[in-house]
Amino acid sequence: MASPEIPKTCKAGCVSNNGPDFTISIEDVPVPEPGPNELLLRLNATGVCYSDLHYMMEDLDMPTMRQSAILSPGHEGAGVVVKVGRDVKSWKVGDRGGVKPIWDVCGDCELCWDGTHETYCSKAVFTGLAVPGTYQHYITSPAKYTTRIPDNVDDFTAGPIMCSGSTIHTSLVASQLKAGNWAVFPGGGGGVGHMGIQLARAMGMRVIAIDGGEQKRALCLDTLGAEAFIDFTQVKDVAAEVVRITDGKGAHGIFVTAGNKAAYESAPRMARIGGKVMCIGLAPSGTATVCAEPGWFIFKNLHVIGTMVGSTKDTDAALDFAARGLLKPIYEKFPISKLPDAVQKLRDGKVAGRCVVDFNS
């Protein structure tokens, strides 16, 4: 395939005044040149994830974008290869590829070798934090760590799966829940939660979604097929309602995709004996704990498990669910010029499903 014409500059969402009062604007930035083992991707779509907001607000206990002089966040992009580095043999121009929250890993440690935990590699490079992210139309990606997108999965589906779909798949697998088990999703109408509902149902689990408002109720019940929905703005004791729905025993797994104090503090009270509290959603440092009396954990044999973003293996598995029609992100599409609006809508808590940016509209 002939190489497409590559511009000198491209559009990118660039953050300034990093911190609680950050701003994001659309700027022209240089198109990067791929290194010997890298690809240059022209992205067609990127999801907008709440972790992007954490990076811009600098409210997590981790290195910041500013320390790496990174202007563009974003970590769930899908597009096409437009140039390959001189040593790349396994990719060609025209191949479709996706960029994940982890841009690269060392590939030479025991975490990388086991096939499921490479995202915890001490040398992992975070997309949109240590290297330019997917808010930029053209970005580079290591050939060895770029995800191939199946032919029957479009870019607006694949983009959000790079993060939210693969992340919740990781947690579902780690929970070891089985078909027929109760799975509860605090934040079920959000970007990660709404994909969790779909995957849990595809795995045969019974699903309870927790969120607020009629829009998210309709999404979770009517569109996604959750068995029950609890509106935390209407129900005084959400945990008690979960226990009631689950025949007075509690849920087998609580997948906390909402990164806030109330979700984490109530999760242990929703679990049955031997239940799993799965920690997924990031909360600003120092604002939330998984909270209960020690006896609650002891007498109920509770397990608290944290899972991070999906591995390459989990991403491929989530894409396979999508290819079979079992996972379909629900999204609102924005042109790149309206990226700041999408970011603000997410910050305001008004997004049902995901915001996805179309670089070509």
N, C-alpha and C positions, 0 to 999 in steps of 0.2 A: 504494500500500500504506500502510495506517495505521501511524504510528510506534509501535513497541513502547514499553512502559513502561520507562523508564530509571531504575535505582536511584541513590541518592545516593552509595553506597559499593559497593565490590566487593572480592573476594578477590585477593590478590597474594602472590607469593613475594618476600619482602624480605630483603636481605642485611644483616648487621651484622658488626662486627669484621672488616672487609675485610682480606684478607691470607691467609697460609697457614692460619690457624686460623679462617677465616670461619665464620659460622653463617647458616642461612637458615630463616626461619619464615613461616608464613602469617598475614597481617595484613589488616585492612580498611583500604582506602585510598580517597580520594575519586575518583569517576568524573570524568574530565576533560571539559572542554567543547571541541568542535572549533573551530578557528579558521576564518576565512572561506573558506579554500581546503583545508580538511581534512575528513576523515571521522571519525566515531566508530564503531569496530568492537567488537562483542561477540565475543570469540574463543571458539571451541569447542575448539580444540586448539593446543598448542604443543609443538614438539620441545625436547629438552634436549641442547644441543651442548657439546662440550668447550671451545669458546671462551667460553661462559658461565663456566666454572670459571676460565679465565684472567682474565676480567674481575673475578671475585670475589677471586681470589688476588693480583691485581695483579702478575703475573709477566711481563708484556709491556712492552716499551719504548714506551709510548703513554700518553695521558691516562687517568685512572682514573674510575670511577663516582663516587667520592667528590668529585672535583673538580667534577662537574656535579650533585652532590646527588641522584644517581639511586639508588633503592633496589632496583628490580626489573630484573634482566638478562633475557635471552631475545631471540631474533631470528629465529624461524621460526614464525610464527603464522598461523592460518587461522580465519576466522569470517564474520560477516555485518554489513553496514552497518546501524546503528540510528539514525544522524543524520548529516546532511550540512551543511557550512558554507554560509553564505548565498551565496557566489559559485560554488559547485560546480554545474555543469550536466550533467556526464557520468556521474554516479553517482546512484543513488536508494536509499532505504531498502529493504532486502531483498536487495540485490546481495551476492554473496559476494566476499570480498577476502582477500588474503594480505599479510603484512608480512615484509620481507626483512631481512638483516643491515644493509644501508644503508637508513636511514629516508628520506633525501632527498638530493638533489644540486642544484647551482646551476642546471643546465640551460643555462648560458651560457658554457661554455668548450669548447675543442677536444676534451677528453676526453669531455664530455657529448655533443658533437655526433656523434661517430663511431659511436654506437650499440652499442659493445661494451666501452668502457673507462670508463664514467661512475662506476664504483665507486672509481676512483682520483682522482676530482675532489678538489681541495684543500679544498673546502667541504663534502665529504660528511659527513653526520651519521650516526653509528653507533647503531643500535637497541640498547637495553639498556646503552648506555655513556654517551651524551650526552642521550638521551631515554628515558622509561620503556619497558621492553621487554615481551616477550610472556609473561612470567611473570605478567602482570596481566590480569585478565579483560576489562576495557574499556580500550582505548587509542585514541589518535588516530593518524592516518596521513595524509600529504599525498595528496590525490586524484590528483595527477599521477604519483605514484610507487607507488601501491598496485597490486598485481597482481590481475587478475581470475582467478578459479578456474573452470575448465570445469565444466559441469553434471555430467559423469560422473566427476569426481575428488572423492572425499570429503575432508573436512577433515583426517582423520588421515593421509591420503596427502599432501595438499597442504602441510600444515605443515612437515614435514621437507624437502620439496622446495624450500621457500623458501630454505634455506641449503645443506644437504648435497647435494641433487640438482642444484641449479643450479651450485654451486661445482665439483663434479666434471665437470659438462658443460662448463663453461668450460675446464677443464684438458684434457679430451679433445680439444676443438676446437683449442685452442692447440698441442697436440702434433703435429697434422697426421698422426697415425697413420692407416693405411688398413686396410681389411678384410684379414684374414689375418695382420696384424702381431701380435706378442706384446706384451701389456700386463700388467705386474706391479703388484700392489696390496699393498705393505706396510701392514698395518692393514686388510686386506680384510674382516674381520668387523665393523668398526666402522661408525659412522653414515655417514661419507662413503664409505668403502671399499666397503661392501656395495651402495651405489647405483652406484658406479663399475663394479663387476663387471657389473651388469645393463646399464648403458648401453654399456659396451665390447662386450658380447656382441651387443646390439642393432645396433651399428655393424659387426658382423662380425669383431671382433678375437678372438684367442685369449688366454685369461685365466689367469694364475697368481695365486693369492691367498696372502698370507703373514700368519699370525696364530698365536695360541697356544691350544691346548686343543681337546677333542673337540667342544664345543658350536659353536665357530666353524668347525671343520672340516666338521661336518655342514651348517651354514648355507651355507658357501661352495660346497661340492661338491654336496650333495643338493638344497638349496633354490634356490640362485642359479645353479648350473650351471657353475662354474669348471672349467677343464680339469685343473688341478692345484692342490694345496694343500701348502704347506710350513709345518710347525709349528716355529717358531723355538725352542720349548722342547725340541724333540727333535733337531733338525738342527744340527750343530755349525757348518757353513759354509753359511749360507743362500744367499749369492751364488753359490757354486760349484754348488749344487743348481739354482738358476735357469739357469745356463749349461748344465748337463747336460740339463735338460728342453728347452731351446731349441736342441738339436742342436749344442751346443758353441759357439754364436755369441753368445749373450746376447739380451736382450730389446730390442725397438724402443723401448719406453717404460716407465719406472718411475714410477708415480704414488704418491708418498710421502704417504699420508694419515695415517700414524702420526707424531705430533709428538715423536719422541724421538731421542736420540743414535745408537743402534744403527742405526735405519732409515735415517737420512741418511748415515751414514758408509759403510754397505754398498752403497747404491744405485749409485754409479758402477761398482762391480765387477760389477754385474748386466747392464750395457748392452753391446750389440754396437757395432760401428763405426757412427758416426753416430747412436747412441742418444740418447734424450732423458730427462733426469732432471727430473721435474716436481715442484716443491716446493709442497706444499699444506698439510700439517698444521703448525700452529703449535707450536713448542717454547718453553718458558720462555727468556727472554732469556739469552744467554751459555751455553746448555747443549748446543747441537748445531751441527755444521757439515757441509756437503757436502764430504766429505774424501777426497782421493786425491793422489798425486804429480802434479805438472803434466804430466809425460810421459804419464800415463794419459789425460788429457784431450786432449793434443796428438795422440798416435799413434792414438787411437780416435775423434777428431773428435766428442767428446761435447758435448752441449748441456745446459746447466742453465737451466731456465726456471721462474720463480715465477709463480703465478697466485693471485689473491685470490678473493673471493666473486663469485658470478654476477651478471651484469648483468640488467636487465629482459628483454633479448632471450634470454639463456640460461635464465632462469627460465621464460619462456613455452615455450621449446623443451623443457625438462625436463618441464613439465606436459603437453606434447603427447605425449611418450613415455608418460607415465602414462595419459593418455586413451586411448591405443592398446593399453594392457595390457602395455607393455614395461618399465615401471618401477613397482615396488611396494615402498615402504619396509617393512622387517620391523621391527616395533616391539612393545614391551611397554607396555601402557597403565596409567597411574597416575591416580587422582583428584587434584584440586588439593590435598587435605589431605595427600597422600603425596608431594608434590613434593620435600620434603627427602630422602626415601628414594631417589627417582630420581637426585637430584644425587649422593648419596653412592655409589650403585651405580656411576654413571659414573666417579666419582673413584677407586673401587676397581678399575676395569678389568674389571668383571663384566658389561658390557652387550654382547650380540650384536645388532647392528643399532642401533636407536634406542629411547630412552625417549620416550614421548609422553604429555603431560598432557591429561586430559579435564576441562575446566572444568565440565561439566554432570553429572558422576557424583558 
